[in-house]
C-alpha cells in the first residue's frame, strides 16, 4: 500500500502563508523557490540548506521546524 505524505506547504501555519504572500510582492523569485520546495518536500529535514537560509532571510525564522503544524 502506498501512502502519500502531506507536503510541508500544506502543513504551514496560517500566519506564515500570509507572510509568504507579503514577501512575494518584494521578492517573488526567492518566495517562489521556497514555495516550490515546500510543495515538493514532506519533511523539514529534506529541505536544502539554501532554502532554510532563504526562509531566514525573508521571514527571520531561525528554526524552520516551528513553522509547521504537527500531524
PASE-206283 format. One record per residue: residue number from 1; chain; x, y, z of N, C-alpha, C in turn. Coordinates in Angstrom, 3 decimals, padded with zeros to 6 digits, always signed. Example, Ala and Ser with C-alpha at 12.3 -4.5 7.8 and 13.67 -1.06 7.14 Angstrom:
<atoms>
     n   chain        nc1        nc2        nc3       cac1       cac2       cac3        cc1        cc2        cc3
     1       A   +013.190   -005.690   +007.800   +012.300   -004.500   +007.800   +013.200   -003.300   +007.800
     2       A   +012.850   -002.250   +007.080   +013.670   -001.060   +007.140   +012.900   +000.030   +007.870
</atoms>
This chain:
<atoms>
     n   chain        nc1        nc2        nc3       cac1       cac2       cac3        cc1        cc2        cc3
     1       A   +000.835   -001.169   +000.000   +000.000   +000.000   +000.000   +000.891   +001.247   +000.000
     2       A   +000.604   +002.194   -000.857   +001.381   +003.429   -000.959   +000.646   +004.571   -000.268
     3       A   +001.373   +005.273   +000.554   +000.830   +006.445   +001.235   +001.563   +007.679   +000.731
     4       A   +000.790   +008.732   +000.493   +001.404   +009.992   +000.088   +001.506   +010.878   +001.324
     5       A   +002.707   +011.332   +001.576   +002.924   +012.207   +002.728   +002.388   +013.607   +002.395
     6       A   +001.920   +014.289   +003.409   +001.425   +015.654   +003.244   +002.626   +016.582   +003.076
     7       A   +002.526   +017.483   +002.118   +003.655   +018.389   +001.853   +003.810   +019.403   +002.987
     8       A   +005.005   +019.933   +003.083   +005.270   +020.965   +004.081   +004.401   +022.192   +003.843
     9       A   +004.143   +022.490   +002.583   +003.303   +023.649   +002.260   +001.912   +023.487   +002.873
    10       A   +001.365   +022.285   +002.800   +000.031   +022.032   +003.358   +000.029   +022.081   +004.884
    11       A   +001.177   +021.910   +005.503   +001.286   +021.921   +006.961   +001.718   +023.268   +007.520
    12       A   +001.985   +024.248   +006.660   +002.411   +025.578   +007.124   +001.352   +026.207   +008.021
    13       A   +001.800   +026.863   +009.073   +000.880   +027.596   +009.926   +000.351   +028.794   +009.135
    14       A   -000.918   +029.156   +009.361   -001.560   +030.205   +008.537   -000.817   +031.537   +008.496
    15       A   -000.222   +031.968   +009.592   +000.437   +033.275   +009.557   +001.683   +033.256   +008.674
    16       A   +002.297   +032.093   +008.474   +003.437   +032.016   +007.556   +002.964   +032.082   +006.097
    17       A   +001.787   +031.533   +005.815   +001.234   +031.671   +004.464   +001.019   +033.145   +004.133
    18       A   +000.499   +033.892   +005.098   +000.290   +035.331   +004.888   +001.617   +036.060   +004.709
    19       A   +002.628   +035.664   +005.461   +003.952   +036.274   +005.320   +004.530   +036.012   +003.930
    20       A   +004.340   +034.795   +003.419   +004.839   +034.493   +002.069   +004.091   +035.303   +001.014
    21       A   +002.789   +035.532   +001.214   +002.041   +036.382   +000.288   +002.618   +037.797   +000.296
    22       A   +002.973   +038.272   +001.476   +003.533   +039.623   +001.612   +004.915   +039.704   +000.964
    23       A   +005.784   +038.710   +001.225   +007.140   +038.749   +000.682   +007.157   +038.502   -000.820
    24       A   +006.096   +037.880   -001.332   +006.042   +037.605   -002.770   +006.004   +038.897   -003.587
    25       A   +005.514   +039.964   -003.001   +005.459   +041.243   -003.705   +006.852   +041.851   -003.889
    26       A   +007.707   +041.701   -002.877   +009.031   +042.319   -002.927   +010.097   +041.365   -003.465
    27       A   +009.993   +040.083   -003.126   +010.989   +039.083   -003.527   +010.302   +037.882   -004.186
    28       A   +009.715   +038.058   -005.359   +008.947   +036.957   -005.966   +009.789   +035.739   -006.336
    29       A   +011.033   +035.947   -006.763   +011.862   +034.802   -007.160   +012.201   +033.916   -005.964
    30       A   +012.663   +034.532   -004.893   +013.038   +033.756   -003.708   +011.804   +033.094   -003.091
    31       A   +010.710   +033.834   -003.022   +009.486   +033.269   -002.464   +009.017   +032.079   -003.290
    32       A   +009.095   +032.187   -004.608   +008.702   +031.081   -005.483   +009.556   +029.841   -005.281
    33       A   +010.854   +030.041   -005.114   +011.761   +028.911   -004.879   +011.404   +028.217   -003.565
    34       A   +011.130   +029.010   -002.535   +010.774   +028.435   -001.237   +009.458   +027.669   -001.335
    35       A   +008.456   +028.264   -001.952   +007.142   +027.614   -002.070   +007.266   +026.311   -002.857
    36       A   +008.028   +026.313   -003.939   +008.245   +025.076   -004.703   +008.862   +023.982   -003.842
    37       A   +009.840   +024.354   -003.030   +010.491   +023.378   -002.146   +009.508   +022.858   -001.109
    38       A   +008.705   +023.749   -000.545   +007.736   +023.324   +000.471   +006.661   +022.420   -000.122
    39       A   +006.301   +022.642   -001.375   +005.293   +021.807   -002.020   +005.843   +020.439   -002.415
    40       A   +007.134   +020.347   -002.644   +007.702   +019.076   -003.091   +008.256   +018.227   -001.941
    41       A   +008.535   +018.837   -000.790   +009.101   +018.091   +000.336   +008.043   +017.837   +001.397
    42       A   +008.212   +016.724   +002.099   +007.267   +016.344   +003.148   +007.860   +016.432   +004.544
    43       A   +009.173   +016.473   +004.630   +009.848   +016.535   +005.919   +010.782   +017.741   +005.951
    44       A   +010.871   +018.376   +007.097   +011.735   +019.550   +007.227   +013.190   +019.173   +006.943
    45       A   +013.567   +017.973   +007.323   +014.951   +017.540   +007.107   +015.283   +017.327   +005.638
    46       A   +014.276   +017.322   +004.764   +014.511   +017.199   +003.322   +014.836   +018.538   +002.670
    47       A   +014.584   +019.636   +003.375   +014.840   +020.958   +002.796   +016.335   +021.168   +002.587
    48       A   +016.676   +021.799   +001.473   +018.075   +022.160   +001.228   +018.473   +023.281   +002.185
    49       A   +019.745   +023.314   +002.489   +020.267   +024.366   +003.370   +020.015   +025.748   +002.767
    50       A   +020.124   +025.853   +001.465   +019.886   +027.147   +000.809   +018.438   +027.600   +000.998
    51       A   +017.508   +026.667   +001.012   +016.102   +027.006   +001.236   +015.901   +027.494   +002.663
    52       A   +016.551   +026.843   +003.614   +016.463   +027.261   +005.017   +017.035   +028.675   +005.168
    53       A   +018.138   +028.967   +004.496   +018.715   +030.314   +004.552   +017.793   +031.347   +003.915
    54       A   +017.139   +030.971   +002.808   +016.181   +031.883   +002.171   +015.011   +032.183   +003.104
    55       A   +014.527   +031.163   +003.813   +013.436   +031.358   +004.775   +013.889   +032.307   +005.879
    56       A   +015.109   +032.123   +006.353   +015.644   +033.013   +007.398   +015.747   +034.444   +006.881
    57       A   +016.189   +034.618   +005.638   +016.312   +035.948   +005.044   +014.941   +036.624   +004.930
    58       A   +013.951   +035.892   +004.432   +012.644   +036.501   +004.190   +011.817   +036.681   +005.458
    59       A   +011.798   +035.659   +006.315   +010.887   +035.678   +007.453   +011.574   +035.855   +008.799
    60       A   +012.898   +035.698   +008.824   +013.610   +035.811   +010.083   +013.428   +034.613   +010.996
    61       A   +013.052   +033.475   +010.436   +012.815   +032.260   +011.223   +014.133   +031.505   +011.373
    62       A   +014.573   +031.345   +012.610   +015.825   +030.630   +012.864   +015.640   +029.118   +012.834
    63       A   +014.480   +028.654   +013.261   +014.219   +027.222   +013.346   +013.018   +026.866   +012.464
    64       A   +013.239   +026.297   +011.281   +012.110   +026.022   +010.386   +011.150   +024.955   +010.924
    65       A   +011.561   +024.184   +011.915   +010.667   +023.178   +012.484   +009.445   +023.817   +013.137
    66       A   +009.549   +025.060   +013.568   +008.441   +025.733   +014.262   +007.394   +026.286   +013.297
    67       A   +007.628   +026.210   +012.014   +006.730   +026.811   +011.024   +005.551   +025.914   +010.658
    68       A   +005.554   +024.676   +011.104   +004.583   +023.711   +010.592   +003.713   +023.134   +011.709
    69       A   +002.457   +022.838   +011.322   +001.549   +022.158   +012.232   +001.948   +020.698   +012.330
    70       A   +001.834   +020.143   +013.526   +002.102   +018.719   +013.706   +000.949   +017.908   +013.163
    71       A   +001.251   +016.709   +012.724   +000.190   +015.837   +012.207   -000.451   +015.053   +013.328
</atoms>
